[in-house]
């Protein structure tokens, strides 16, 4: 019954999605005038999903607060303006199933399993998948025990069968219900199967929501890179067609509480993108061999993208599933802007890589092995917290002793998530995995003498059979700085990991996305820092540039650029949701200008 209800809800969601899209392109449907509505309450442009809709189950499959942020540099010479350079980044909220939450999964449908809550499955996909393996082993052990008990029962009965037959007692062929060992393992096997099936179902639904978000974000990055004519002029289109489109996800989440669950969801969602191949199609050509136009989903409010169609194209199931995403483009745009290597049905597979580095006080607490919120609470109650050791001048922040409400948040309704399970290893593990993939891609695209043997075998893939090859590759010259940063990042906030990952991706012709929980505050600091680096590198014509000059440009972008309006668009206030305590513990390159931050004394 539960699965039937969930399936019905998914079908209802599809109908509402499709009807909403159709209403956006139909000339018979009037578009509501929302000019009188507050910015953060508008749904204009209509496809936009604000960060305050994270908990909306109906929108769980749509990426939220997604923006394609572009920076163009024009050169003024002899009174003429000439475009010189363009920089794109996609910013967004964490691609996670926020609506489902990060509490216990797979037990809520079964009241009889309430006792399992203390040891049940909770968190994001990465943790849930590990719990699922544990449940599967429990079920296997229970079934093995049941088989063993049944065998012992028949063995024992065979020993007395001869005597009973001589006495004229007829032997039964069934197993009586009162055998303790058999009853125990039978009950245990049923319980384990129910837990495993419930969790498997929840994981499947969660994967669908997270994958859908990540796919929309990755495609946005791909189309942004496609629109940037410099990529085509540098020959990157041929690289994409042969080796795949490299897209790096730069996460700024802290590995504790709800944000740990978001990291776990995002890591699996990004990994699933490797299953996708993208085909660009002129809208006047039908290249779908097995599907009619009726299965295309029209795209409203876009002058260039007319429709999309996602289809499963491979034999097999589960990990072998592959997807083909066809994107129908305006014929004129297709002919004039799409490079030749990407035309005529050429399929470009996504090559996704994730790097993660927490950059706020919560991550500092995880690295230090401390619970930040609990320490502040203890201090406010006169506890023994040594603030001079732990927080420096934090005890002088107004209001810190009156309570902790609002001290550690980003202005959203579901904050207070700094308390909970912490994992100070997951960031390092994800970064090492991301480095191996990026290193394999670099060797494939630009072979070196040391890695030429492996690179000559073709584009790298992520199957388990390739893991040994990826691990044995020496660091490519393009990713050596990234390798050193990751080695130095164990147990501390090392922002240079994201810095070098982005630089390597740019040199390899890939696209990048940036996200935190809501995609507005920490994300705003990171994207403006990257843009400031881009400007300074263009001016100095070299990679090594002055930090002071970069910081000054980043400050200008943070005050006068588009990130403050994005905050207002999402939260209703034209300010970054940082307070002095948060700002104090952020890396220097990400500290917000005080004039742009909000600080409200927490209520007692």
C-alpha positions in Angstrom: 0.0 0.0 0.0 2.8 2.4 0.9 4.7 1.8 -2.4 1.4 2.2 -4.3 0.8 5.5 -2.7 4.4 6.7 -3.4 4.1 5.5 -7.0 0.8 7.4 -7.4 2.5 10.5 -5.9 5.3 10.2 -8.5 2.8 9.9 -11.3 0.9 12.9 -10.0 4.2 14.9 -9.8 4.9 14.0 -13.4 1.5 15.2 -14.5 1.9 18.5 -12.6 5.4 19.0 -14.0 4.2 18.4 -17.6 1.1 20.5 -17.3 3.1 23.3 -15.8 5.5 23.1 -18.8 2.7 23.0 -21.3 1.1 26.1 -19.7 4.3 27.9 -20.1 4.4 27.5 -23.9 0.7 27.7 -24.6 -0.5 31.0 -26.0 -3.9 30.4 -24.5 -2.6 30.5 -20.9 -2.2 33.9 -19.4 1.0 34.5 -17.3 0.2 35.9 -13.9 1.5 39.4 -13.2 3.7 39.0 -10.1 5.4 42.4 -10.2 3.7 43.2 -6.9 5.0 40.1 -5.2 8.2 40.1 -3.0 11.3 38.9 -4.9 11.8 35.9 -2.8 8.2 34.8 -3.2 8.1 35.2 -7.0 8.5 32.3 -9.3 9.8 34.5 -12.1 11.5 33.4 -14.2 8.9 30.7 -13.9 11.3 27.7 -14.0 13.3 29.1 -11.0 13.0 27.2 -7.7 14.1 29.3 -4.7 16.1 27.9 -1.8 13.1 28.3 0.6 11.3 25.5 -1.4 13.8 22.8 -0.4 11.2 21.0 1.7 8.6 21.0 -1.0 8.1 17.3 -1.9 6.4 18.2 -5.2 9.6 20.0 -6.3 12.1 17.4 -4.9 13.3 16.4 -8.4 14.2 20.0 -9.5 17.5 21.7 -8.7 17.0 24.8 -6.6 18.5 28.3 -6.7 20.3 27.3 -9.9 22.0 30.3 -11.7 24.5 30.4 -14.5 26.8 33.2 -13.5 28.8 34.7 -16.3 31.6 37.3 -16.2 32.8 38.9 -19.5 35.9 41.0 -19.9 35.9 43.6 -22.6 38.9 45.5 -23.8 38.5 49.2 -24.6 41.0 50.3 -27.2 40.9 53.3 -29.5 37.2 53.8 -28.6 36.2 50.3 -29.6 35.0 47.7 -27.2 36.3 44.1 -28.0 35.1 41.0 -26.0 38.3 39.4 -24.6 37.4 36.7 -22.1 34.4 35.0 -20.6 34.0 33.0 -17.4 31.0 30.8 -16.4 30.1 29.1 -13.2 26.9 27.4 -12.3 25.8 28.0 -8.7 23.1 26.0 -6.9 21.9 24.4 -3.7 23.0 21.0 -2.6 21.6 18.3 -5.0 20.0 16.3 -2.1 16.6 15.0 -1.1 15.9 17.7 1.4 12.1 17.0 1.4 12.7 13.4 2.6 15.1 14.6 5.3 18.1 12.9 6.7 16.5 11.0 9.7 15.7 7.3 9.8 14.9 5.7 6.5 13.2 2.4 5.7 11.6 1.8 9.1 8.8 4.4 9.3 6.4 2.3 7.2 6.6 -0.6 9.6 5.4 0.1 13.2 6.6 -3.3 14.3 10.2 -2.3 13.5 10.2 0.7 15.9 12.8 -1.1 18.1 15.2 -0.8 15.2 15.2 3.0 15.2 18.2 3.2 17.5 20.3 1.2 15.0 18.3 2.0 11.9 19.3 3.6 8.7 19.7 7.4 8.6 21.6 10.0 6.7 22.1 10.5 3.0 22.5 8.0 0.2 26.2 7.2 0.9 25.4 6.1 4.4 22.1 4.5 3.4 23.8 2.4 0.8 26.2 1.1 3.4 23.3 0.3 5.7 21.6 -1.5 2.9 24.6 -3.8 2.5 24.5 -4.5 6.2 20.8 -5.3 6.0 21.5 -7.6 3.1 24.1 -9.5 5.0 21.8 -9.8 8.0 19.2 -11.3 5.7 21.7 -13.7 4.2 22.8 -14.8 7.6 19.2 -15.3 8.8 18.4 -17.4 5.7 21.5 -19.5 6.2 20.6 -20.0 9.8 17.1 -21.1 8.8 18.4 -23.6 6.2 20.8 -24.9 8.8 18.1 -25.3 11.4 15.8 -27.1 9.0 18.6 -29.5 8.0 19.4 -30.2 11.7 15.7 -30.9 12.3 15.4 -33.4 9.5 18.7 -35.0 10.5 17.4 -35.5 14.1 14.1 -36.8 12.8 15.9 -39.4 10.6 17.7 -40.8 13.7 14.4 -41.6 15.4 12.4 -42.5 12.2 13.4 -46.2 12.2 12.3 -46.7 15.9 9.0 -44.9 15.3 8.2 -46.9 12.2 8.7 -50.2 14.1 6.4 -48.9 16.7 3.8 -48.1 14.1 4.0 -44.3 14.4 3.5 -42.5 11.2 6.1 -39.9 10.5 4.9 -36.4 9.3 6.5 -34.7 6.4 6.0 -31.1 7.6 8.0 -29.1 10.0 6.1 -28.4 13.2 5.7 -24.8 14.3 7.2 -25.3 17.7 10.8 -25.9 16.7 12.6 -22.9 18.5 15.6 -22.5 16.3 13.5 -22.7 13.1 10.9 -20.2 14.4 13.7 -17.8 15.5 15.5 -17.7 12.1 12.2 -17.6 10.2 11.0 -14.6 12.2 14.5 -13.0 11.8 14.6 -13.6 8.1 11.1 -12.0 7.6 12.1 -9.0 9.7 15.4 -8.5 7.8 13.7 -8.9 4.4 11.1 -6.3 5.4 13.8 -3.8 6.5 15.9 -4.4 3.4 13.0 -4.0 1.0 11.8 -0.8 2.7 15.2 0.7 2.7 15.8 -0.3 -0.9 12.6 1.4 -2.0 13.5 4.6 -0.1 17.0 4.6 -1.6 15.5 4.2 -5.1 13.1 7.1 -4.6 15.9 9.2 -3.1 18.3 8.4 -5.9 15.7 9.5 -8.5 15.2 12.9 -6.8 19.0 13.5 -6.3 19.9 12.3 -9.8 17.3 14.5 -11.4 18.6 17.6 -9.7 22.2 16.8 -10.5 21.4 16.1 -14.1 19.7 19.4 -14.6 22.7 21.2 -13.0 25.2 19.3 -15.2 23.3 20.0 -18.4 23.2 23.7 -17.4 27.0 23.7 -17.2 27.3 21.9 -20.5 25.1 24.3 -22.3 26.8 27.3 -20.7 30.2 25.9 -22.0 28.6 25.4 -25.3 27.4 29.0 -25.5 30.9 30.2 -24.7 32.5 30.4 -28.1 36.0 30.3 -26.7 35.6 26.6 -25.9 34.9 25.8 -29.5 37.7 27.9 -30.8 40.2 26.1 -28.5 39.1 22.7 -29.8 37.4 21.5 -26.6 34.4 20.2 -28.5 36.5 17.4 -30.0 37.8 16.6 -26.5 34.2 16.4 -25.2 33.1 14.2 -28.0 35.9 11.7 -27.4 36.7 11.9 -23.7 33.4 13.2 -22.3 32.4 16.6 -20.8 34.3 17.2 -17.6 32.2 18.9 -14.9 33.5 19.5 -11.4 31.1 20.0 -8.5 32.7 22.1 -5.8 30.9 21.5 -2.5 31.2 23.8 0.5 29.2 21.8 3.0 30.2 20.9 6.5 30.5 17.2 7.3 28.1 17.2 10.3 24.4 16.9 10.9 22.1 17.5 8.0 24.8 18.8 5.8 26.7 15.5 6.1 23.5 13.9 4.7 23.6 16.4 1.9 27.2 15.5 1.1 26.2 11.8 1.0 23.3 12.5 -1.3 25.3 14.7 -3.6 28.2 12.2 -3.9 25.9 9.5 -5.2 24.0 11.9 -7.4 27.2 13.2 -9.1 28.5 9.6 -9.5 25.3 8.6 -11.3 25.8 11.3 -13.9 28.5 9.1 -15.5 25.6 7.1 -16.9 24.4 10.0 -19.1 25.2 10.7 -22.8 24.0 14.0 -24.2 23.0 14.4 -27.9 22.3 17.9 -29.4 19.6 17.8 -32.0 18.3 20.5 -34.4 14.6 20.8 -33.8 13.9 20.3 -37.5 15.4 16.8 -37.3 14.0 13.7 -35.6 16.9 11.4 -34.5 15.0 9.4 -31.9 14.7 6.0 -33.5 12.4 4.4 -30.9 10.5 7.3 -29.5 8.0 9.7 -31.1 7.7 13.4 -30.6 5.0 12.8 -28.0 7.6 11.8 -25.5 9.6 15.0 -25.8 9.2 17.4 -22.9 8.9 21.0 -24.2 11.1 23.7 -22.5 9.3 26.9 -21.8 10.9 30.4 -21.6 14.0 29.4 -23.5 14.9 31.0 -26.8 17.3 28.3 -27.8 16.3 25.0 -26.1 13.0 23.7 -27.4 12.6 20.3 -25.8 14.4 17.5 -24.0 14.0 13.7 -24.1 15.6 11.3 -21.6 15.6 7.6 -22.5 17.2 4.4 -21.2 19.3 3.0 -24.0 21.3 0.0 -22.7 20.6 -3.6 -22.0 20.8 -4.6 -18.4 19.8 -3.0 -15.1 21.0 -1.3 -12.0 24.7 -0.3 -12.3 24.6 -1.0 -16.1 21.8 1.4 -16.8 22.7 4.1 -19.3 20.7 7.2 -20.3 20.6 9.2 -23.5 19.5 12.8 -23.1 18.5 14.4 -26.4 18.3 18.2 -26.4 16.3 19.9 -29.2 17.8 23.2 -30.1 16.6 26.1 -32.2 17.7 25.2 -35.8 19.4 28.6 -36.3 21.3 28.3 -33.0 22.2 24.7 -33.8 23.7 25.6 -37.1 25.6 28.7 -36.0 26.7 27.9 -32.5 27.1 24.1 -32.1 30.6 23.0 -33.1 30.9 20.4 -35.9 32.2 17.6 -33.6 28.9 17.8 -31.6 26.5 17.6 -34.6 25.0 14.7 -36.5 24.0 12.7 -33.4 27.3 12.8 -31.7 26.9 11.6 -28.1 28.9 13.3 -25.3 29.0 11.5 -22.0 29.3 13.4 -18.8 32.5 13.0 -16.8 31.5 14.2 -13.3 33.9 14.8 -10.5 33.1 16.0 -6.9 35.4 17.9 -4.6 34.2 18.8 -1.1 35.6 21.2 1.5 33.7 22.6 4.5 34.6 26.2 5.1 32.6 27.4 8.1 32.6 27.0 11.9 30.8 23.7 11.8 33.5 22.2 9.8 36.1 23.6 12.1 34.3 21.9 14.9 34.3 18.6 13.1 38.0 18.8 12.4 38.7 19.8 16.0 36.5 17.0 17.3 34.2 19.4 19.1 30.5 20.1 19.0 30.3 23.8 18.3 26.8 24.4 19.4 27.1 22.4 22.6 30.2 24.4 23.6 28.5 27.7 23.0 25.5 26.5 25.1 27.8 25.4 27.9 29.6 28.7 27.9 26.2 30.6 28.0 25.3 28.5 31.1 28.6 29.2 32.8 30.3 25.9 31.8 33.9 25.3 31.5 34.4 26.1 27.9 37.8 27.8 27.2 36.7 30.3 24.6 40.1 31.8 24.4 41.4 28.4 23.2 38.5 27.4 21.1 37.0 30.5 19.7 39.5 33.3 20.2 37.6 36.6 20.5 34.3 34.9 19.9 33.2 35.5 23.5 33.2 39.2 22.7 30.5 38.9 20.0 27.4 40.7 21.2 24.7 38.2 22.2 26.9 35.1 22.4 26.0 34.6 26.1 22.3 35.1 25.7 21.8 31.9 23.6 22.7 30.2 20.4 19.6 30.8 18.3 20.7 32.2 15.0 24.4 32.0 15.8 25.1 29.2 13.3 22.8 29.4 10.3 22.4 30.7 6.8 19.1 32.3 7.2 16.9 29.3 6.4 14.0 27.9 8.3 15.6 24.4 8.9 18.8 25.6 10.5 20.1 24.3 13.8 21.5 21.3 11.9 25.0 21.6 13.3 24.2 19.0 16.0 24.3 15.4 14.8 26.5 12.8 13.3 29.9 14.1 12.2 32.4 12.5 9.8 35.8 14.1 9.5 37.0 11.6 6.9 34.4 11.8 4.2 35.7 15.0 2.7 39.2 13.6 2.3 37.9 10.3 0.9 35.7 12.1 -1.7 38.6 14.4 -2.7 41.0 11.5 -3.2 38.4 9.7 -5.3 37.8 13.0 -7.3 41.5 13.4 -7.8 41.9 9.9 -9.2 39.1 10.5 -11.7 40.4 13.9 -12.7 43.9 12.6 -13.0 42.7 9.8 -15.3 40.8 12.3 -17.4 43.9 14.5 -17.7 46.1 11.6 -18.8 43.4 10.6 -21.3 43.1 14.1 -22.8 46.8 15.1 -22.6 48.9 12.0 -22.4 52.4 12.2 -20.7 55.3 9.8 -21.1 54.6 8.2 -17.7 50.9 7.7 -18.4 50.8 7.2 -22.1 50.3 3.5 -21.9 47.1 3.9 -19.9 45.9 6.9 -21.8 46.3 5.2 -25.2 43.6 2.7 -24.2 40.9 5.3 -24.6 38.8 7.6 -22.4 38.7 6.5 -18.7 35.6 5.0 -17.2 34.5 4.4 -13.6 33.9 0.7 -13.6 35.5 -1.3 -10.8 37.8 -2.9 -13.3 39.3 0.5 -14.0 40.0 1.4 -10.4 43.4 -0.3 -10.3 44.5 1.5 -13.5 43.3 4.9 -12.1 45.2 4.4 -8.8 48.4 3.4 -10.6 48.6 6.5 -12.8 51.2 9.0 -11.7 49.9 12.6 -11.0 49.5 14.4 -14.3 51.4 17.8 -14.4 48.1 19.7 -14.6 46.9 18.2 -11.3 50.1 18.0 -9.2 49.1 21.2 -7.2 45.7 19.6 -6.5 47.4 16.4 -5.3 49.6 18.3 -2.9 46.6 20.3 -1.5 44.6 17.1 -0.9 47.5 15.5 1.0 47.7 18.6 3.2 43.9 18.7 3.8 43.5 15.8 6.2 41.8 17.1 9.3 41.7 20.7 8.4 40.0 23.3 6.2 42.2 23.5 3.1 40.4 25.8 0.6 43.2 25.3 -2.0 41.7 21.9 -2.8 38.7 23.6 -4.4 41.0 26.3 -5.9 43.3 23.9 -7.6 40.4 21.6 -8.7 38.7 24.5 -10.4 42.0 25.6 -12.1 42.7 22.1 -13.4 39.1 21.7 -14.7 39.4 25.1 -16.5 42.7 24.0 -18.2 41.1 20.8 -19.3 38.2 22.6 -20.9 35.6 21.5 -18.4 32.8 23.3 -16.6 32.4 23.8 -12.9 29.5 24.2 -10.5 29.5 25.5 -6.9 27.1 24.6 -4.1 26.5 24.9 -0.4 23.2 24.1 1.4 21.2 26.9 -0.1 23.5 28.0 -2.9 23.5 31.7 -1.9 25.9 32.6 0.9 29.0 30.4 1.0 28.4 29.8 -2.7 28.4 33.5 -3.3 31.7 33.9 -1.6 33.3 31.1 -3.6 32.0 32.2 -7.0 33.1 35.8 -6.6 36.5 34.6 -5.4 36.9 32.5 -8.6 35.8 35.5 -10.7 38.3 37.8 -9.0 41.1 35.2 -9.7 40.0 35.0 -13.3 40.1 38.8 -13.7 43.6 39.1 -12.1 45.0 36.3 -14.2 43.7 38.0 -17.3 45.4 41.2 -16.2 48.7 39.7 -15.1 48.8 37.0 -17.8 50.0 34.4 -15.4 48.7 31.9 -12.8 50.5 33.3 -9.8 48.7 36.5 -8.9 48.6 38.9 -5.9 46.2 37.7 -3.1 45.6 41.3 -2.0 44.5 42.4 -5.5 42.2 39.3 -5.7 40.6 40.0 -2.3 40.0 43.6 -3.3 38.2 42.5 -6.5 36.3 39.8 -4.8 35.0 42.3 -2.2 33.9 44.6 -5.0 32.0 41.8 -6.7 30.4 40.7 -3.4 29.1 44.2 -2.7 28.1 45.4 -6.2 27.7 42.2 -8.1 24.7 40.0 -8.5 25.1 37.8 -5.4 23.3 40.2 -3.0 20.2 40.4 -5.2 20.3 36.5 -5.4 20.1 36.5 -1.6 17.1 38.8 -1.7 15.5 36.7 -4.4 15.7 33.6 -2.2 15.4 34.9 1.4 13.7 38.3 1.1 16.7 40.2 2.5 19.5 41.8 0.5 22.2 40.6 2.8 24.4 37.6 3.2 23.3 35.4 6.0 26.5 35.4 8.0 27.1 36.6 11.5 30.4 37.6 13.1 31.1 34.2 14.6 30.7 32.5 11.2 32.7 35.0 9.4 35.6 34.7 11.9 36.1 31.1 11.1 35.8 31.2 7.3 39.0 31.2 5.2 40.4 34.6 4.4 39.5 34.5 0.7 35.8 33.7 1.6 35.2 36.2 4.4 32.2 38.4 3.5 32.4 42.2 3.6 30.9 43.3 6.9 28.7 45.8 5.1 26.9 43.0 3.3 26.2 40.7 6.3 23.3 40.5 8.7 23.5 40.1 12.4 20.5 39.9 14.6 20.9 39.5 18.4 19.5 36.0 19.1 16.3 35.9 21.3 16.7 34.5 24.8 
